[in-house]
């Protein structure tokens, strides 16, 4: 139940009102103005962050960046989970104890309450595992400054063919199911070969791998589970290797843009790569063919290279 205004919460916790507003904006919540909007749980969380800043080498600016990373990702995760819960609630249709029909919201809320503890454990456990993996990557050829880290990776971009036209033919349920299947299979293929999913953009996914060969393994896996499935659209993939900058969970740099440009040129269920990726692949295991040079926005004339396993 809301108990505090921003000013009252600031007085209780011992921080400025501006920092209270800054903290909750970073989490993705709108500014409450002078209204009573903050709960006891909000106070507990804010106090824990303030205590961490005061009792460690963590400064306020870094704490806000950490909080923003949580807020942005948890917001998307919550929307995704609610959609899954609502779908399941529709399948169940009734309250299992009372035996009468319930609304989608009531059904989703009931299931959420039943699995809340398990999901909290999964959230904390997966965050700790991914945090450990990210810390390990700091030891592998990574340059780090106070806000960004740069590293050499192979960037992959995978795109469903003719998705726009297909989306006009499908109803919303089928379209949502198609996108979810695509994301799930991409996630499985990337994880299976020790890559990392950076983000999904509708009918496309962006991923990275520490080695070019792993990126090619991921690409082959995507073609196998998506392109070879007659129920799904074909997929096309572009790979580019080079230095990228990591910031707020996203990546930036020429390889990202080049991978996207190559994807747009790729044929169905084929992989196009740049010269750096070809040079990093073991020649005994892969064959390649250079295509006609063509202008790519931001890169001038580029010779795409088609690659496949021997």
BATOR-298047 format. One line per 4 residues: number of its first residue (from 1); their letters; for each residue x, y, z of C-alpha. Coordinates in steps of 0.02 Angstrom, whole numbers, plus 50000, padded with zeros to 5 digits. Example, Ala and Ser with C-alpha at 12.3 -4.5 7.8 and 13.67 -1.06 7.14 Angstrom:
BATOR-298047
1> AS> 50615:49775:50390 ~ 50684:49947:50357
END
This chain:
BATOR-298047
1> XXXX> 50000:50000:50000 ~ 50073:50172:49955 ~ 50136:50262:50110 ~ 50264:50394:50057
5> XXXX> 50284:50539:49939 ~ 50455:50558:49858 ~ 50502:50691:49986 ~ 50445:50585:50133
9> XXXX> 50538:50433:50068 ~ 50695:50538:50045 ~ 50685:50598:50226 ~ 50661:50422:50293
13> XXXX> 50803:50346:50192 ~ 50920:50494:50210 ~ 50948:50542:50029 ~ 50895:50688:49922
17> XXXX> 50723:50693:49843 ~ 50808:50707:49674 ~ 50900:50543:49702 ~ 50738:50455:49751
21> XXXX> 50660:50509:49587 ~ 50819:50463:49493 ~ 50820:50288:49567 ~ 50640:50246:49521
25> XXXX> 50655:50323:49348 ~ 50805:50209:49320 ~ 50695:50062:49367 ~ 50572:50119:49232
29> XXXX> 50434:50192:49341 ~ 50355:50362:49305 ~ 50389:50511:49417 ~ 50256:50519:49553
33> XXXX> 50262:50707:49577 ~ 50198:50750:49751 ~ 50078:50603:49761 ~ 50087:50464:49890
37> XXXX> 50153:50325:49778 ~ 50293:50235:49869 ~ 50270:50079:49976 ~ 50363:49999:50119
41> XXXX> 50443:49879:49995 ~ 50503:50028:49892 ~ 50583:50097:50049 ~ 50670:49931:50088
45> XXXX> 50743:49918:49913 ~ 50802:50097:49911 ~ 50882:50078:50082 ~ 50975:49923:50024
49> XXXX> 51049:50018:49875 ~ 51097:50166:49984 ~ 51179:50048:50109 ~ 51275:49962:49968
53> XXXX> 51339:50129:49902 ~ 51393:50188:50074 ~ 51473:50024:50124 ~ 51569:49977:49967
57> XXXX> 51670:50046:49822 ~ 51509:50066:49724 ~ 51470:50248:49683 ~ 51297:50321:49653
61> XXXX> 51319:50343:49465 ~ 51369:50160:49443 ~ 51227:50105:49557 ~ 51102:50197:49448
65> XXXX> 51173:50113:49291 ~ 51155:49943:49376 ~ 50978:49982:49428 ~ 50933:50040:49252
69> XXXX> 50997:49876:49180 ~ 50883:49782:49299 ~ 50733:49892:49264 ~ 50743:49885:49075
73> XXXX> 50767:49698:49067 ~ 50641:49651:49202 ~ 50507:49759:49119 ~ 50526:49661:48957
77> XXXX> 50537:49497:49052 ~ 50377:49536:49147 ~ 50279:49575:48989 ~ 50341:49412:48913
81> XXXX> 50295:49310:49067 ~ 50123:49387:49084 ~ 50086:49344:48902 ~ 50136:49163:48937
85> XXXX> 50033:49158:49098 ~ 49881:49233:49011 ~ 49894:49103:48873 ~ 49899:48964:49001
89> XXXX> 49754:49042:49098 ~ 49648:49036:48940 ~ 49690:48852:48919 ~ 49641:48813:49098
93> XXXX> 49486:48924:49086 ~ 49420:48899:49263 ~ 49472:48919:49443 ~ 49537:48747:49490
97> XXXX> 49473:48757:49668 ~ 49303:48841:49642 ~ 49270:48773:49468 ~ 49201:48933:49392
101> XXXX> 49263:49035:49243 ~ 49388:49174:49278 ~ 49455:49320:49177 ~ 49624:49312:49091
105> XXXX> 49694:49432:49220 ~ 49625:49332:49367 ~ 49687:49169:49294 ~ 49860:49239:49256
109> XXXX> 49871:49316:49431 ~ 49825:49151:49513 ~ 49958:49054:49416 ~ 50085:49191:49450
113> XXXX> 50051:49178:49637 ~ 50072:48990:49630 ~ 50242:48996:49544 ~ 50308:49161:49614
117> XXXX> 50434:49083:49732 ~ 50504:48967:49599 ~ 50521:49109:49474 ~ 50612:49216:49603
121> XXXX> 50737:49076:49630 ~ 50762:49056:49442 ~ 50787:49244:49423 ~ 50919:49257:49558
125> XXXX> 51007:49097:49506 ~ 51014:49140:49321 ~ 51073:49318:49360 ~ 51215:49250:49467
129> XXXX> 51267:49124:49335 ~ 51266:49255:49196 ~ 51358:49378:49308 ~ 51495:49251:49341
133> XXXX> 51510:49216:49153 ~ 51521:49402:49113 ~ 51656:49427:49245 ~ 51754:49282:49171
137> XXXX> 51749:49366:49000 ~ 51839:49517:49072 ~ 51998:49410:49077 ~ 51990:49368:48891
141> XXXX> 52060:49509:48787 ~ 51940:49643:48848 ~ 51978:49828:48869 ~ 51874:49910:49004
145> XXXX> 51845:50090:49056 ~ 51726:50165:49183 ~ 51570:50146:49076 ~ 51608:50035:48927
149> XXXX> 51704:49880:48879 ~ 51768:49836:48708 ~ 51814:49665:48643 ~ 51842:49573:48480
153> XXXX> 51699:49454:48440 ~ 51604:49383:48293 ~ 51436:49466:48279 ~ 51289:49372:48205
157> XXXX> 51126:49439:48137 ~ 50985:49319:48090 ~ 50829:49374:48000 ~ 50669:49286:47948
161> XXXX> 50636:49297:47761 ~ 50478:49388:47703 ~ 50416:49410:47880 ~ 50328:49574:47843
165> XXXX> 50220:49496:47708 ~ 50187:49344:47817 ~ 50133:49454:47964 ~ 49994:49526:47857
169> XXXX> 49924:49352:47825 ~ 49925:49284:48003 ~ 49809:49324:48147 ~ 49885:49398:48304
173> XXXX> 49890:49233:48400 ~ 49980:49140:48261 ~ 50099:49286:48233 ~ 50141:49292:48419
177> XXXX> 50169:49105:48421 ~ 50284:49116:48270 ~ 50391:49253:48349 ~ 50401:49158:48513
181> XXXX> 50456:48997:48426 ~ 50586:49095:48328 ~ 50657:49177:48484 ~ 50658:49015:48582
185> XXXX> 50748:48916:48446 ~ 50873:49056:48420 ~ 50907:49063:48606 ~ 50935:48875:48614
189> XXXX> 51051:48873:48463 ~ 51154:49019:48527 ~ 51172:48946:48702 ~ 51214:48773:48635
193> XXXX> 51372:48841:48554 ~ 51424:48958:48695 ~ 51364:49117:48612 ~ 51265:49259:48690
197> XXXX> 51099:49327:48634 ~ 51109:49517:48636 ~ 50932:49560:48586 ~ 50785:49516:48476
201> XXXX> 50710:49644:48358 ~ 50544:49575:48299 ~ 50591:49453:48162 ~ 50780:49468:48191
205> XXXX> 50905:49419:48324 ~ 51076:49489:48365 ~ 51205:49373:48445 ~ 51392:49365:48475
209> XXXX> 51521:49227:48493 ~ 51699:49238:48557 ~ 51762:49138:48408 ~ 51714:49141:48224
213> XXXX> 51694:48951:48218 ~ 51569:48955:48360 ~ 51472:49089:48268 ~ 51468:48977:48114
217> XXXX> 51407:48833:48222 ~ 51268:48944:48286 ~ 51223:48995:48108 ~ 51216:48812:48053
221> XXXX> 51108:48773:48204 ~ 50987:48912:48162 ~ 50969:48852:47983 ~ 50938:48675:48046
225> XXXX> 50802:48718:48174 ~ 50721:48864:48080 ~ 50761:48859:47895 ~ 50736:48671:47880
229> XXXX> 50567:48677:47970 ~ 50427:48688:47838 ~ 50313:48770:47967 ~ 50430:48919:47986
233> XXXX> 50495:49049:47864 ~ 50672:49030:47798 ~ 50814:49120:47885 ~ 50964:49217:47821
237> XXXX> 51119:49257:47922 ~ 51263:49380:47916 ~ 51424:49369:48019 ~ 51560:49499:48044
241> XXXX> 51712:49497:48157 ~ 51795:49643:48244 ~ 51797:49758:48393 ~ 51632:49805:48473
245> XXXX> 51588:49913:48622 ~ 51472:49842:48754 ~ 51359:49964:48845 ~ 51201:49935:48946
249> XXXX> 51188:49757:48883 ~ 51194:49807:48700 ~ 51338:49809:48577 ~ 51394:49942:48454
253> XXXX> 51526:49955:48319 ~ 51561:49921:48135 ~ 51540:49730:48147 ~ 51361:49752:48208
257> XXXX> 51314:49861:48060 ~ 51410:49753:47936 ~ 51327:49593:47998 ~ 51156:49674:47971
261> XXXX> 51203:49732:47796 ~ 51266:49557:47750 ~ 51106:49478:47815 ~ 51003:49585:47697
265> XXXX> 51106:49516:47551 ~ 51105:49333:47603 ~ 51001:49204:47511 ~ 50877:49093:47602
269> XXXX> 50959:48978:47729 ~ 51132:49041:47685 ~ 51270:49129:47781 ~ 51368:49280:47718
273> XXXX> 51523:49338:47811 ~ 51660:49469:47799 ~ 51846:49445:47766 ~ 51892:49447:47950
277> XXXX> 51774:49303:47986 ~ 51838:49199:47840 ~ 52017:49225:47899 ~ 51972:49162:48073
281> XXXX> 51891:49000:48013 ~ 51992:48838:47994 ~ 52008:48815:47804 ~ 52004:48626:47814
285> XXXX> 51828:48631:47886 ~ 51745:48767:47781 ~ 51727:48813:47599 ~ 51691:48988:47541
289> XXXX> 51651:49085:47383 ~ 51672:49270:47355 ~ 51523:49360:47280 ~ 51521:49511:47168
293> XXXX> 51575:49670:47258 ~ 51432:49786:47295 ~ 51411:49951:47388 ~ 51355:49935:47569
297> XXXX> 51298:50090:47659 ~ 51436:50150:47775 ~ 51565:50027:47708 ~ 51591:50068:47524
301> XXXX> 51621:49923:47404 ~ 51619:49756:47495 ~ 51642:49578:47430 ~ 51523:49468:47533
305> XXXX> 51585:49292:47561 ~ 51469:49142:47562 ~ 51530:49008:47684 ~ 51476:48829:47715
309> XX> 51548:48677:47803 ~ 51641:48549:47698
END
